[in-house]
């Protein structure tokens, strides 16, 4: 399986749109069902039913957690498939 590469300081929208995963503050990794860019913000709908509106930032907590892979477990409500977690684990940031 090939690795996906991103620039280290990538916009949060581009990162989440490509990976389709969202890190919660609890350490769970959620699957992203729908993502929409609204000016300087991103509107997210997760598979577990949550809806979020977050700021599109390169330095945000979510962007840092995705780059550093600081998640504990996948969300049980989202049912993130194993192949998606494997692909994410092989993603590299330059």
C-alpha positions as CSV (number, residue, x, y, z in Angstrom):
1,X,0.0,0.0,0.0
2,X,1.4,3.4,-1.0
3,X,1.7,6.2,1.5
4,X,-0.1,9.5,1.2
5,X,2.1,12.6,1.7
6,X,1.1,16.1,2.8
7,X,3.0,19.3,3.5
8,X,3.5,19.8,7.2
9,X,1.7,23.2,7.3
10,X,-1.4,22.2,5.2
11,X,-4.8,23.9,5.7
12,X,-7.2,21.9,7.9
13,X,-9.8,21.8,5.2
14,X,-7.5,20.1,2.7
15,X,-6.2,17.7,5.3
16,X,-9.7,16.6,6.6
17,X,-11.2,16.5,3.1
18,X,-8.5,14.1,2.0
19,X,-8.2,11.9,5.1
20,X,-12.0,12.0,6.0
21,X,-11.2,11.7,9.8
22,X,-11.7,14.1,12.7
23,X,-9.9,14.0,16.0
24,X,-12.1,14.8,19.0
25,X,-10.7,16.3,22.2
26,X,-11.4,13.0,24.0
27,X,-8.9,11.2,21.8
28,X,-11.4,9.4,19.6
29,X,-11.0,9.5,15.8
30,X,-14.3,10.1,14.0
31,X,-15.3,9.4,10.4
32,X,-16.3,12.5,8.4
33,X,-19.5,12.0,6.4
34,X,-19.7,15.5,4.8
35,X,-17.4,18.5,4.8
36,X,-18.1,22.0,3.5
37,X,-15.9,25.1,3.4
38,X,-17.7,28.3,4.5
39,X,-15.3,31.2,4.3
40,X,-12.8,30.9,7.1
41,X,-14.7,28.0,8.7
42,X,-15.4,24.4,8.0
43,X,-18.7,22.7,8.5
44,X,-18.4,19.0,9.4
45,X,-21.0,16.2,9.6
46,X,-19.7,13.0,11.3
47,X,-21.0,9.5,10.9
48,X,-22.1,9.3,14.5
49,X,-24.5,12.2,13.9
50,X,-22.5,15.1,15.3
51,X,-22.3,18.4,13.4
52,X,-19.3,20.8,14.0
53,X,-18.3,24.2,12.8
54,X,-14.6,24.8,13.2
55,X,-12.1,27.4,12.1
56,X,-9.9,26.5,9.0
57,X,-6.4,26.9,10.5
58,X,-3.0,25.4,9.9
59,X,-2.1,25.7,13.6
60,X,-5.3,24.4,15.2
61,X,-5.5,21.6,17.7
62,X,-7.1,19.3,15.2
63,X,-4.5,19.9,12.5
64,X,-1.7,19.3,15.0
65,X,-3.3,16.1,16.4
66,X,-3.8,14.8,12.8
67,X,-0.2,15.5,11.9
68,X,1.2,14.0,15.1
69,X,-1.3,11.1,15.2
70,X,-2.3,11.7,18.8
71,X,-5.5,9.6,18.9
72,X,-6.4,6.9,21.3
73,X,-9.2,4.9,19.6
74,X,-11.7,5.1,16.8
75,X,-15.3,6.2,17.6
76,X,-17.6,3.3,18.1
77,X,-20.6,5.3,16.7
78,X,-18.8,6.2,13.5
79,X,-17.6,2.6,12.9
80,X,-14.4,3.7,11.1
81,X,-13.2,0.8,8.9
82,X,-9.9,-0.8,9.6
83,X,-8.5,-0.1,6.1
84,X,-9.0,3.7,6.7
85,X,-7.1,3.5,10.0
86,X,-4.3,1.6,8.2
87,X,-4.1,4.1,5.4
88,X,-4.1,7.0,7.9
89,X,-1.3,5.3,9.9
90,X,0.9,5.2,6.8
91,X,0.2,8.9,5.9
92,X,3.4,11.1,6.2
93,X,3.8,14.8,6.6
94,X,6.9,16.6,5.2
